[in-house]
């Protein structure tokens, strides 16, 4: 039973700033258990399904009782944090049982979420800033004031830098995670919405859109060693979720406004292929060559050649004390990769914390 609580510290933030059927199925085999993670699929309504990615079996399901706008997973996969943005809540879920463990109510609208790779901090973008949560105590420990309207978040594999997409002023903010202060910004233009960092931490990809009749979208790439924009390209309409392959060679960008997914060659910054798949969200697990797409009533899995490996049809949620509801997959999340000595992320190695906030 969840124990909702209003955290007094968030007032400072406000002031300062289920079963699943298989339509098409291919069992996925590997010699490494770490390469077969669970997928955490979240519906618009806040329903959650935990999926065995080898065969699509639903291992647990939960109801966070609020419209979801963001999600993050602990490095060990033992906690899922769903952002119920419209109600200003962060819901902590046990993915093994589907139980709602706790909630934080912030009294401000929330948006995206990102887990630091070392698991020491959870970041949630909010109106006027970024909330910093200690996952161990599930309490707000800091509030980062940033300009504009923060949206997408990403954390460098070394745990030291939080990147924030500032939609109103067309910048990406760099936040020192040790001090919880924004130290600089990089101008990318447009309305930045989503961020994704390469596994080696050397490139940050930013999807943005510009106002206009067709809401043209762009993809920018920032060299994280110089914090300079080194490439920008037009990608179609809108700006959606994006993910980088383990080798860093390809970015998948969901363009829900035009019902397609752009497959982008990062070396040439050109669209290699455009997949006719309507997906609001795309995700890739650390070290896993497969691509996962949230496709409404289904979750679609692609291999590295963009061939559909499996399509898992999501059944209506049938939770206690609720009416059956259609599961409309909107987001997919995986645990963050653990940093290595070189800063690259892997799916299993351990690392100590390098920052506190």
C-alpha positions, 0 to 999 in steps of 0.5 A: 500500500502506497503512503502518499506524502507531501515533501516539505522540501519541494516547496523550495523547488516551487518557489525557486523555480496484466498479461501480454499476448504475442502477435509475432514471437522470436525467443532471444537467446544469449550467453550473457544474462546481462544482455537480456534485460527486462523492459519497463513499458509505461502507458500514457495512463501510468500503467506499467508492464515489466517485460522479459525481452527474451519472449515478451512474457509480462513479469509484473504490472502496476498502476501509478494512477496518473498520466505518465510523462517520464520514467527511469529505472535503478541500475539494478532494475529493482525500482522503477520511477514513473513521473506522473507529470500532470499531478506533479508526482513521482511514483516508486514501483517495485517491478518484481511485484508491481507494488507502488512503494511510495510517492513524492508530490511536488506541487509543480508540473513535472516532465522527464526523468533520468537516473544517474548511472551510479544510481545515487541520484534521480533527476526529474525536470520540472517547471523552472528547474530540475528536482534532485531525488535521493533514490535510497531515501526517496526524498528531494535533496536539491533543486537545480534552477535552470532557465527556460522550460526544462524537458529532456535529461541525460547524465554523462557516464562519468556521473559528473554532468547532467544535461538539460534540454531547455525548451524555451531558450534553445539551449542545453544546460550543463549541471555539475552533479556534485554541486547541483548548479548549472555551469554553462549552456550550449546553444542548439536553437529551436525548442530542445525536447529530448536528449541521448548520450552515446555509450562512450559519453563523447557525443550528446544528441538533441532532438528539437523542433521549430515553430511553424506550420509543419513543426520542422524537427532537427537533430543536433550533436554536441561534442561533450569534450568541447561542449560545441555543436558539431553537427545539425540536420533536419529530420522531418516533423516534430522532435521525438524520443531518441536512442543511440546504439551500443557502438555509437554508430546509429541514432534512432529518432521517433517522429510521432508527428509523421508516424515514422522512425528515422535511422541516422548514421552518426558518422555522416549525420544523414538519414540512412533509413526511414521506418514507417512505424508510428512510435512515440518512444524508442529505447536501447538497453546498454550493450544490447543490439536490439531496438525497442519501440513503444507502438501503442497497443504493441511493443515492437522489437527490431534487430540491428538491420531494422528487421522486426524480431517480435511484436508483443501485443499489449493486453488491456490492464486488468488490475484490482479495483479498476476496470480493464483499460487498453494499454497504450505504450508510450515509453520504454525504459531500461536500467542505465549502463554502469560506467567503466574506467574510460567513461563508456557504459556497460550493462554489468560493470560497477563503479563508485559515485563521483558526485553527490547531487 
